Amino acid sequence: MTDLHPIPETPLEAQAEHARLVEEIRAHDALYYQEDAPSVSDADYDALRKRLIAIEARFPDLVTAESPTQKVSGGVSEKFAKARHGVPMLSLDNAFDEEDVADFVGRVRRFLNLKDEAIAFTAEPKIDGLSANLRYEKGKLVLGATRGDGETGEDVTANIRTISEIPQTLKGKNVPDLIEIRGEIYMSHADFRALNERQEKEGKPVYANPRNSAGGSLRQLDSAITRARNLHFFAYAWGEAPDLPAETQLGVVEAFQQWGFRTNPLMRRVHTVEEMAAYHREIGEIRASLGYDIDGVVYKVDRIDLQRRLGFVSRSPRWAIAHKFAAEQAFTVLNDIEIQVGRTGKLTPVAKLEPVTVGGVVVSNATLHNEDFIRGVDSHGNTVRDGNDIRVGDTVVVQRAGDVIPQIVRVVIEKRAAQSKPYEFPATCPACGSHAVREEGESDRRCTGGLICPAQAVERLRHFVSRNAMDIEGLGEKQIRAFYEWGLVKEPSDIFRIEREEEGQLARLKNREGWGELSAKNLFAAIEEARTRPVHRFLFALGIRHIGDINAKRLMRHYKTVDALRDAALAARMPEEGNRADKGNEAWQEMVDVSGIGSIVAGAVVEFFREPRNETALDALLKEVRPAPMEEAARNTPVAGKTVVFTGTLERMTRDEAKAGAERLGAKVSGSVSKKTDIVVAGPGAGSKLKQATELGVKVMTEDEWLALIG
């Protein structure tokens, strides 16, 4: 497991692994929260986050506002209107054993300075569904939203209204004028089976598990489809609530029940770590009989006044924790190993299993990570699975924790056939036949085919036209794949040449299903508009590793044009590996010193521009587009030239809004506090950064004071 490896000793090693973990976690978050299609188990994902936390604890300079440890996981789909939450919807920290629970209780006691006084906690099953926020005004449901990124969710009110267990009007006494009810939307096992039976009869794809089905059902643009899916809801928390009906967590939830909500009957008070552990075991024993998926239990400090005193840290409350269940396991046979090729050329092995039911979910695939994992070692050379390799035909133990692709945790060697042979990882790309190489220090093997590889080409084109990149309306995944298969588009520059022979292209498109003269002309207009996208979005669209929206902005503010950045990359000489005295040349140092970039990102940029195939494709692309300069930051403002750090929870805007606004006003936004910091804007839940600012004598402002300063 990732978290068993020693923490890096040097800042450079830590920075490299930190960048890799951030990229991997963000990719998993996008699949889980926005696509309802996770690709790793909960246990693997939790291990990634635990390791990231450990690295940041040892190297605090790596912590930025964009780190997954500082933000609520998730995102907002563009299919729905945005709904800003009155109070942020945060995540819970996880406990994985009784020792973690005891540490949680100890932290609560120390924070409140309570030694012998008893503390009551509520305990309840942790439903594996989709969090929702329901806003009631004068007792009437006025808004239903998903969690989204914690600050802003998706407005799914029409779909929420189809769920029978969510009242349209609150009943009973003492209904407040305003309250946000929060809980979990889920699909029962029975409804999940019925849905998949209907899907099969209609020749449609079946769903992998109830959680994904609930997420996909709630995000339907047609509320009639949501109604037909028969979703359920448990109420267990609240958001904005000026007047609560009770002084305890359990008391408020009991009021929810009186108002017409369904609450979990298994919720109860516990008072000691021993009682918590007993509850966890009890729920685990009856888990399979509940009729819905859970992945642990949640403990919350019962008294609301104590919750308020405890407050929050970054992305989670101090007064609550989720005690996760151990992953579930089953025996099956490995029928084959399939190699999948990703957008970056990474060759990922996937185990094709004899289908087996694990915890109520039919599993037929398992992640094999990379060729080292198949051989029985990790990327550091340490043995896994007692050093046993994985072979086609083996009987294996698979493990899952509620997600789509589980993992193989053991090979049953005593059942291995005498004639079985070790698996040979391919040295060529299965998609295009190009040589597949494994760079020194890397765990993954990658195709060298670049844009000629069909597996990479389609994914790179999809990224190129995506909303945060070139944003070409009318070129979604389906259209890009079709254009590639038709031979219209093989690389990004081809997109801008489609219109050259307009009549011929129109004729070709009109002969295809779904295309007419109007839709074709609309596409050509969208392509024309994209020729002058801002230069930072163009850089992001190229798909360079580690270059997201923020790093693209950082580089383009410094270099201004793509040609200037390319010249710098070609001139840069990176330090020799293993030679700590070698700092590279002046061009390299200039790039590394760009605020927020560093050697990992700079190295990716240099390698991209030095690849001849990329250079050829870029030259062709720059003949077609004219990237617009970035918006110049203001100079005559109260914060121009000042370094600003945002920490804690912002209540009147998202952190991205605050950063973007500060940058437009000429400020430099940083993720860490130092002597060079001019202003720290601290919201509720501000922790170590606020403390560090106070120690250094840095000016600290509230969000309101910041807004007053910038006007």
C-alpha positions in Angstrom: 0.0 0.0 0.0 1.2 3.6 -0.7 1.1 4.7 2.9 3.5 1.9 4.0 6.4 3.5 2.1 8.9 5.7 4.0 8.1 9.4 3.7 10.6 11.1 1.4 13.7 12.5 3.2 14.5 15.5 0.9 12.3 18.4 -0.2 12.9 17.6 -3.9 11.8 14.0 -3.5 8.8 15.1 -1.4 7.8 17.7 -4.1 7.9 15.0 -6.8 5.7 12.6 -4.9 3.4 15.4 -3.7 2.8 16.5 -7.4 2.1 12.9 -8.4 -0.3 12.3 -5.5 -2.2 15.6 -6.2 -2.6 14.7 -9.9 -3.8 11.2 -9.1 -6.3 12.3 -6.4 -7.7 15.0 -8.6 -8.2 12.5 -11.4 -10.0 10.1 -9.0 -12.1 13.0 -7.6 -13.3 13.9 -11.1 -14.3 10.3 -11.9 -16.0 9.8 -8.5 -17.9 13.1 -8.0 -18.6 14.3 -11.5 -18.8 11.1 -13.6 -20.2 8.8 -10.9 -17.5 6.3 -12.3 -14.7 5.7 -9.7 -11.8 3.6 -10.9 -10.2 2.7 -7.5 -11.4 1.3 -4.3 -12.2 3.5 -1.3 -9.3 1.9 0.5 -6.8 2.8 -2.2 -8.2 6.3 -2.4 -8.0 6.7 1.4 -4.3 5.5 1.3 -3.5 8.2 -1.3 -5.0 10.9 0.9 -3.3 9.6 4.0 0.1 9.6 2.3 -0.5 13.2 1.0 -1.4 14.3 4.5 1.8 12.7 5.9 4.0 14.3 3.3 2.5 17.8 3.9 2.9 17.4 7.6 6.6 16.8 7.2 7.0 19.4 4.4 4.5 22.1 5.2 5.8 24.4 2.4 4.1 22.0 0.0 0.6 22.9 1.3 -1.3 25.2 -1.0 -4.9 26.4 -1.2 -5.3 24.0 -4.2 -4.1 20.9 -2.4 -6.8 18.2 -2.0 -6.1 18.3 1.7 -7.4 21.9 1.8 -10.4 21.5 -0.4 -13.6 19.6 -0.4 -13.5 16.9 -3.0 -16.0 17.1 -5.9 -17.1 19.5 -8.6 -20.1 21.0 -10.3 -21.4 19.7 -13.6 -22.0 22.2 -16.4 -25.3 20.5 -17.2 -27.1 22.2 -14.2 -27.4 25.7 -12.8 -25.1 26.4 -9.8 -26.5 26.6 -6.3 -24.3 28.3 -3.7 -24.7 26.7 -0.2 -25.6 29.0 2.7 -23.1 27.1 4.8 -20.3 25.0 3.2 -20.8 21.2 2.9 -17.6 19.7 4.2 -16.1 16.2 4.1 -15.4 14.0 7.2 -12.0 12.8 8.3 -11.7 9.0 8.4 -10.8 6.5 11.1 -9.8 3.0 10.1 -9.5 1.3 13.5 -10.3 1.7 17.2 -7.0 3.5 17.8 -8.0 6.2 15.3 -11.3 6.6 17.1 -9.6 6.9 20.5 -7.3 9.6 19.0 -10.4 11.5 17.7 -12.0 11.4 21.2 -8.7 12.5 22.7 -8.4 15.4 20.4 -11.9 16.5 21.2 -11.2 16.4 24.9 -8.0 18.3 24.6 -9.5 21.0 22.5 -12.4 21.5 24.9 -10.0 21.1 27.9 -12.3 18.4 29.4 -10.6 15.8 31.5 -13.2 13.7 33.4 -16.5 15.1 32.1 -18.5 12.7 30.0 -19.0 13.5 26.3 -21.9 12.1 24.4 -21.6 11.2 20.7 -24.2 10.2 18.2 -23.4 7.1 16.1 -25.1 6.3 12.8 -24.5 4.2 9.7 -22.5 6.0 7.0 -24.7 5.8 3.9 -22.9 5.2 0.6 -24.9 7.6 -1.6 -25.0 11.2 -2.8 -25.1 14.1 -0.3 -27.8 16.6 -0.8 -28.8 20.0 0.6 -32.5 20.9 0.8 -33.4 24.5 1.5 -36.9 25.2 3.1 -38.3 28.7 3.5 -41.6 29.1 5.4 -41.7 25.3 5.5 -41.7 25.0 1.7 -38.9 23.3 -0.3 -37.4 26.0 -2.6 -34.0 24.4 -3.6 -32.4 21.0 -3.8 -28.7 20.8 -4.5 -25.8 18.4 -4.7 -22.7 19.0 -2.5 -20.5 19.9 -5.5 -17.2 21.3 -4.4 -18.6 22.1 -0.9 -19.2 25.7 -1.6 -21.4 25.4 -4.7 -23.5 22.5 -5.9 -25.7 21.6 -8.8 -29.3 22.8 -8.7 -31.3 19.6 -9.0 -34.5 20.8 -7.4 -36.8 19.3 -10.1 -35.3 15.9 -9.6 -35.3 16.2 -5.8 -39.1 16.8 -5.9 -39.6 13.4 -7.4 -38.2 11.6 -4.3 -41.2 10.6 -2.2 -39.2 10.5 1.1 -38.4 14.3 0.7 -41.4 16.4 1.9 -42.4 19.3 -0.3 -43.8 21.0 2.8 -42.6 20.5 6.4 -45.4 19.4 8.8 -45.8 19.5 12.6 -45.0 22.2 15.1 -42.0 24.6 15.5 -41.2 24.6 11.8 -38.5 27.3 11.3 -38.8 30.2 8.7 -35.5 29.0 7.2 -33.5 25.8 7.4 -31.3 23.7 5.2 -31.8 20.0 5.7 -28.9 17.7 4.7 -28.7 14.0 4.1 -27.9 11.2 1.7 -29.8 10.2 -1.4 -29.3 6.5 -2.1 -30.7 3.5 -4.0 -31.8 0.3 -2.2 -30.4 -3.1 -3.3 -33.9 -4.2 -4.5 -34.4 -1.1 -6.6 -30.8 -1.4 -8.0 -31.5 -5.0 -9.1 -34.8 -4.0 -10.7 -33.1 -1.1 -12.5 -30.4 -3.3 -14.0 -33.0 -5.9 -15.0 -34.8 -3.1 -17.0 -31.6 -1.9 -18.5 -30.8 -5.4 -19.7 -34.2 -5.9 -21.2 -33.9 -2.6 -23.1 -30.4 -3.4 -24.3 -28.9 -0.6 -22.3 -25.7 -0.7 -20.1 -26.1 -1.9 -16.6 -24.9 0.0 -13.6 -22.0 -1.2 -11.4 -23.4 -0.4 -8.0 -26.2 1.5 -6.2 -24.1 4.5 -5.4 -23.3 5.2 -9.0 -26.9 4.5 -10.0 -28.2 7.1 -7.4 -25.7 9.7 -8.6 -26.5 9.2 -12.2 -30.3 9.1 -11.5 -30.2 12.4 -9.6 -28.3 14.1 -12.4 -30.8 13.3 -15.1 -31.9 16.3 -17.2 -35.3 14.6 -17.5 -36.9 14.4 -14.0 -39.3 11.7 -15.2 -36.2 9.4 -15.4 -35.3 10.3 -11.8 -38.8 9.6 -10.6 -38.7 6.1 -12.3 -35.5 5.2 -10.4 -37.2 5.2 -7.0 -34.5 7.0 -4.9 -34.5 7.2 -1.1 -33.3 9.8 1.4 -32.1 9.8 5.0 -31.9 13.2 6.8 -29.1 13.5 9.3 -27.7 17.1 9.3 -28.3 20.8 8.5 -26.7 23.7 6.8 -28.0 27.3 7.2 -30.3 27.2 10.2 -30.8 30.4 12.3 -33.2 28.6 14.7 -32.5 25.0 15.5 -35.3 23.0 17.2 -33.0 21.3 19.8 -29.6 21.6 21.6 -28.3 18.2 20.6 -27.5 16.4 17.3 -29.9 13.6 18.2 -32.6 16.1 19.2 -32.4 18.0 15.9 -32.6 14.7 13.9 -35.7 13.7 16.0 -37.3 17.0 15.0 -36.5 16.2 11.3 -38.6 13.0 11.8 -41.5 15.0 13.2 -41.4 17.4 10.2 -41.8 14.4 7.8 -38.3 13.2 7.0 -37.1 9.6 7.2 -34.2 9.3 9.6 -32.0 6.2 10.3 -33.5 4.1 13.1 -30.0 2.8 13.9 -28.8 6.2 15.1 -28.1 6.3 18.9 -26.0 8.0 21.6 -22.7 6.5 22.7 -20.4 7.8 25.4 -17.0 5.9 25.4 -14.5 4.6 22.8 -15.6 1.1 23.9 -19.3 1.9 23.1 -18.2 3.3 19.8 -16.3 0.2 18.9 -19.2 -2.0 19.9 -21.6 0.0 17.8 -19.2 -0.3 14.8 -19.0 -4.1 15.2 -22.8 -4.4 15.6 -23.5 -2.4 12.4 -20.8 -4.4 10.6 -22.5 -7.7 11.5 -25.9 -6.6 10.2 -24.5 -4.7 7.2 -25.5 -7.2 4.6 -29.1 -7.3 5.8 -29.8 -3.6 5.7 -30.9 -3.5 2.1 -28.7 -0.5 1.2 -25.0 0.2 1.0 -23.0 1.6 3.9 -19.2 1.9 4.2 -18.8 2.7 7.9 -20.3 4.6 10.8 -20.2 8.3 11.7 -19.6 9.6 15.2 -20.6 13.2 16.0 -20.3 15.2 19.2 -23.9 15.4 20.4 -24.1 18.8 22.0 -24.4 21.5 19.4 -22.7 24.2 21.6 -19.6 21.9 21.8 -19.7 21.4 18.0 -19.6 25.2 17.6 -16.7 25.5 20.0 -14.8 22.8 18.2 -15.3 24.3 14.7 -13.6 23.2 11.6 -10.1 22.5 10.1 -9.7 23.1 6.3 -12.1 20.6 4.7 -13.7 18.8 7.8 -15.3 19.5 11.2 -13.3 18.7 14.4 -16.5 17.3 16.0 -17.2 14.4 13.6 -15.3 11.4 12.1 -16.2 8.5 9.8 -15.1 5.1 11.1 -14.7 3.1 7.8 -15.3 -0.6 7.4 -12.6 -2.9 6.3 -12.7 -3.8 2.6 -14.8 -6.8 1.6 -13.2 -9.8 -0.1 -14.0 -12.8 -2.3 -12.3 -15.6 -4.2 -12.4 -15.8 -8.1 -10.3 -16.7 -11.1 -8.2 -14.4 -13.2 -9.2 -15.1 -16.8 -7.0 -12.5 -18.6 -4.9 -9.4 -18.3 -6.0 -6.5 -20.5 -3.7 -3.5 -21.2 -5.5 -0.2 -21.5 -3.8 2.9 -22.9 -4.6 6.3 -21.3 -4.4 9.9 -22.6 -0.8 10.3 -21.5 0.3 7.0 -23.1 0.3 5.1 -19.8 -0.2 1.4 -20.2 -2.4 0.2 -17.3 -3.0 -3.5 -16.8 -6.5 -4.6 -15.7 -7.5 -8.0 -14.4 -10.4 -9.7 -16.2 -12.0 -11.8 -13.6 -14.6 -14.6 -13.5 -17.6 -12.5 -12.3 -18.0 -12.7 -8.5 -20.4 -10.9 -6.1 -18.5 -9.0 -3.5 -20.6 -7.1 -0.9 -23.7 -7.1 -3.2 -21.8 -5.9 -6.3 -20.9 -8.1 -9.3 -17.2 -7.6 -9.9 -15.5 -8.6 -13.2 -12.5 -6.2 -13.3 -9.7 -5.4 -10.8 -6.9 -2.9 -11.0 -3.3 -4.3 -11.4 -1.6 -0.8 -11.2 1.6 -1.6 -13.2 4.0 -4.3 -14.2 5.8 -4.2 -10.8 2.5 -5.0 -9.0 2.0 -8.0 -11.3 5.5 -9.2 -10.5 4.8 -8.9 -6.7 6.8 -5.8 -5.8 6.0 -2.1 -5.4 7.8 0.8 -7.0 10.4 0.8 -4.2 11.2 -2.9 -4.7 9.4 -4.0 -1.5 7.4 -7.2 -1.8 3.6 -7.2 -2.0 1.4 -10.3 -1.6 4.3 -12.1 0.0 6.2 -11.6 -3.2 3.9 -13.8 -5.3 3.4 -12.8 -8.9 0.0 -12.7 -10.7 -0.6 -15.1 -13.6 -3.5 -15.7 -16.0 -5.5 -18.6 -14.6 -4.6 -17.9 -11.0 -7.2 -18.2 -8.2 -7.1 -14.8 -6.4 -8.7 -12.9 -3.5 -10.3 -9.7 -4.6 -11.1 -6.8 -2.3 -13.5 -3.9 -2.6 -14.9 -1.1 -0.5 -17.9 0.0 -2.5 -16.3 1.1 -5.8 -16.3 -0.2 -9.3 -12.7 -1.6 -9.7 -11.4 -3.5 -6.7 -7.9 -4.9 -6.2 -6.2 -8.3 -6.0 -4.8 -8.7 -2.5 -3.7 -12.3 -2.6 -2.9 -15.2 -4.9 -3.9 -18.7 -3.8 -0.6 -20.3 -4.8 -1.7 -23.8 -3.8 -4.3 -23.7 -6.6 -1.9 -22.5 -9.3 -1.7 -24.8 -12.3 1.7 -26.5 -12.8 2.0 -25.3 -16.4 1.3 -21.6 -15.6 3.8 -19.1 -16.8 4.8 -15.6 -15.5 3.0 -12.8 -17.3 5.2 -10.8 -19.7 4.3 -7.1 -19.8 4.2 -5.9 -23.4 7.1 -3.8 -24.7 4.9 -2.3 -27.4 1.7 -0.3 -27.3 -1.4 -2.5 -28.0 -3.2 0.4 -29.6 -0.6 1.5 -32.2 2.4 -0.8 -32.0 4.8 1.9 -30.9 7.7 1.1 -28.5 6.6 1.4 -24.9 9.3 2.6 -22.5 9.6 2.9 -18.8 11.7 5.8 -17.6 14.1 5.5 -14.7 12.4 6.1 -11.4 8.9 5.6 -13.0 6.5 2.8 -12.1 4.6 3.1 -15.4 5.4 2.1 -18.9 4.3 4.6 -21.6 3.6 4.5 -25.3 6.0 6.7 -27.4 3.5 7.1 -30.2 2.3 10.5 -29.1 -0.4 11.8 -31.4 -0.2 8.9 -33.8 -1.5 6.5 -31.1 -5.3 6.3 -31.5 -5.8 5.7 -27.8 -3.9 8.9 -26.9 -5.0 10.9 -29.9 -8.8 10.8 -29.1 -8.2 11.5 -25.4 -5.8 14.4 -26.2 -8.3 15.8 -28.7 -11.1 15.6 -26.1 -8.9 17.5 -23.6 -8.0 20.0 -26.2 -11.6 21.0 -27.0 -12.9 20.7 -23.3 -14.5 23.6 -21.5 -11.5 24.8 -19.5 -9.3 24.5 -22.6 -10.3 25.7 -26.1 -14.0 25.2 -25.3 -15.3 24.4 -28.7 -19.1 24.0 -28.5 -20.4 21.1 -30.5 -17.3 19.0 -30.2 -18.0 16.7 -27.3 -16.6 13.2 -26.7 -19.0 11.6 -29.2 -18.2 14.1 -32.0 -14.5 14.0 -31.5 -14.4 10.2 -31.6 -16.5 10.2 -34.7 -14.4 12.9 -36.5 -11.3 10.9 -35.6 -12.8 7.6 -37.0 -14.0 9.4 -40.2 -10.5 10.8 -40.7 -11.5 14.4 -40.4 -9.4 15.1 -37.3 -6.2 13.3 -36.4 -4.4 16.1 -34.4 -5.5 19.4 -32.9 -4.5 21.6 -35.9 -6.9 19.5 -38.1 -9.8 20.9 -36.2 -9.1 24.4 -37.6 -8.7 23.1 -41.1 -12.1 21.4 -41.3 -13.7 24.5 -42.8 -11.1 25.1 -45.6 -13.2 23.3 -48.2 -16.5 24.2 -46.7 -18.8 22.8 -49.4 -17.0 19.5 -49.4 -17.0 19.3 -45.6 -20.7 20.3 -45.4 -21.5 17.5 -47.8 -19.6 15.0 -45.8 -21.2 16.1 -42.5 -24.7 16.3 -43.9 -24.5 12.6 -45.0 -23.8 11.6 -41.4 -26.5 11.0 -38.8 -27.2 14.0 -36.6 -25.6 16.6 -38.9 -27.2 19.1 -41.2 -26.2 22.3 -42.8 -27.2 24.4 -39.7 -25.3 22.2 -37.2 -22.2 22.1 -39.4 -22.2 25.9 -39.8 -22.7 26.4 -36.0 -19.7 24.1 -35.5 -17.5 26.1 -37.9 -18.5 29.3 -36.1 -17.5 27.8 -32.7 -14.1 26.7 -34.2 -13.5 30.2 -35.6 -14.2 31.7 -32.2 -11.8 29.3 -30.5 -8.8 30.6 -32.6 -8.3 33.5 -30.2 -8.7 31.9 -26.8 -6.5 33.3 -24.1 -3.0 32.0 -24.2 -3.1 30.3 -20.8 -6.1 28.3 -21.9 -4.2 27.3 -25.1 -1.3 26.1 -23.0 -3.6 24.1 -20.8 -5.2 22.6 -23.9 -1.9 21.1 -25.0 -2.2 18.5 -22.3 1.3 18.9 -20.8 1.7 16.8 -17.6 1.2 18.9 -14.4 0.0 21.9 -16.4 -3.5 22.6 -15.1 -5.4 25.9 -15.3 -3.4 27.5 -12.4 0.1 26.5 -13.6 -0.8 27.6 -17.1 -1.7 31.1 -15.8 1.5 31.3 -13.8 3.7 30.4 -16.8 1.9 32.7 -19.2 2.0 35.7 -16.8 5.8 35.3 -16.8 6.5 34.3 -20.5 3.5 36.1 -22.1 3.6 34.0 -25.4 3.8 30.3 -26.2 6.8 31.0 -28.5 8.7 32.6 -25.6 7.9 29.7 -23.3 9.0 27.2 -26.0 12.3 29.1 -26.5 12.9 29.1 -22.8 12.2 25.3 -22.6 14.5 24.6 -25.5 17.3 26.7 -24.0 16.9 25.2 -20.5 19.4 22.7 -19.3 18.1 20.6 -16.4 20.4 19.5 -13.6 22.1 16.2 -13.9 20.2 13.5 -12.0 21.9 12.7 -8.7 24.2 15.8 -8.9 22.9 18.1 -6.1 25.5 20.7 -6.9 24.2 21.1 -10.4 21.5 23.8 -10.5 21.0 23.8 -14.3 21.5 26.8 -16.5 20.0 30.3 -16.3 17.0 29.5 -18.5 16.2 26.5 -16.2 16.5 28.5 -13.0 14.3 31.2 -14.4 11.5 28.7 -15.1 11.9 27.0 -11.8 11.7 30.3 -10.0 8.3 31.2 -11.5 6.0 31.4 -8.5 4.3 28.1 -7.9 6.1 26.1 -10.6 9.2 24.4 -9.3 11.4 21.7 -10.8 8.7 19.0 -11.3 6.4 21.2 -13.4 9.3 22.9 -15.2 10.7 19.5 -16.1 7.4 18.4 -17.7 7.3 21.6 -19.7 10.9 21.2 -21.0 10.3 17.5 -21.9 7.1 18.4 -23.8 8.7 21.1 -26.0 11.8 19.0 -26.7 9.8 16.1 -28.2 10.1 16.5 -32.0 6.6 15.1 -32.6 5.1 17.7 -30.2 7.1 20.5 -31.9 5.8 19.5 -35.4 2.2 19.4 -34.1 2.6 22.7 -32.3 4.0 24.4 -35.4 1.0 23.3 -37.4 -1.4 24.4 -34.6 0.2 27.9 -34.3 -0.4 28.4 -38.0 -4.1 28.1 -37.3 -4.7 29.9 -34.0 -3.8 33.3 -32.5 -3.8 32.9 -28.7 -4.9 36.2 -27.1 -2.7 37.8 -24.3 -3.7 37.2 -20.7 -5.7 40.0 -19.1 -3.2 42.4 -17.5 -3.5 42.7 -13.8 -4.5 46.1 -12.5 -1.7 48.3 -11.0 -3.4 51.2 -9.2 -5.3 49.2 -6.6 -4.9 48.9 -2.8 -3.4 45.4 -3.2 -1.3 45.7 -6.4 2.0 44.0 -5.8 1.1 42.6 -2.4 1.3 38.9 -1.6 -2.0 37.5 -0.2 -2.9 34.2 1.4 -6.4 33.0 1.9 -7.1 30.5 4.7 -10.1 29.1 6.5 -13.6 29.0 5.0 -14.7 31.9 2.9 -18.4 32.5 3.3 -19.2 35.1 0.6 -17.3 33.7 -2.3 -15.4 30.5 -3.3 -11.6 30.4 -2.8 -11.2 30.4 -6.6 -13.3 33.5 -6.9 -11.2 35.2 -4.2 -7.9 34.3 -5.8 -9.1 35.3 -9.3 -10.3 38.6 -8.0 -7.1 39.3 -6.1 -5.0 38.5 -9.2 -7.1 40.8 -11.4 -6.3 43.6 -8.9 -2.6 43.0 -9.2 -2.0 40.9 -6.1 0.1 37.8 -5.9 -1.8 34.9 -4.3 0.3 32.4 -2.4 -0.6 29.1 -0.7 1.8 29.5 2.2 2.6 32.2 4.8 6.2 33.6 5.0 7.9 36.9 5.9 7.2 38.1 2.4 3.4 37.7 2.9 1.6 41.1 3.1 -2.0 40.1 4.0 -3.6 36.9 5.3 -7.4 36.7 4.8 -8.7 34.3 7.5 -12.2 32.8 7.5 -13.8 30.4 10.0 -11.7 27.3 10.6 -8.3 29.0 9.9 -5.6 26.9 11.4 -1.8 26.8 11.1 -1.5 29.6 8.5 -3.3 32.0 10.8 -1.1 31.0 13.7 2.0 31.4 11.5 0.8 34.8 10.3 0.3 36.0 13.9 3.8 34.8 14.9 5.4 36.6 11.9 3.4 39.8 12.5 1.7 39.5 9.1 -1.5 41.6 8.7 -4.6 39.5 9.2 -8.0 40.4 7.8 -11.5 39.0 7.9 -13.3 38.3 4.6 -15.5 41.4 5.1 -12.4 43.6 5.8 -10.8 42.2 2.6 -13.9 43.0 0.5 -14.0 46.5 2.0 -10.3 47.0 1.2 -10.7 46.0 -2.5 -14.0 47.8 -2.8 
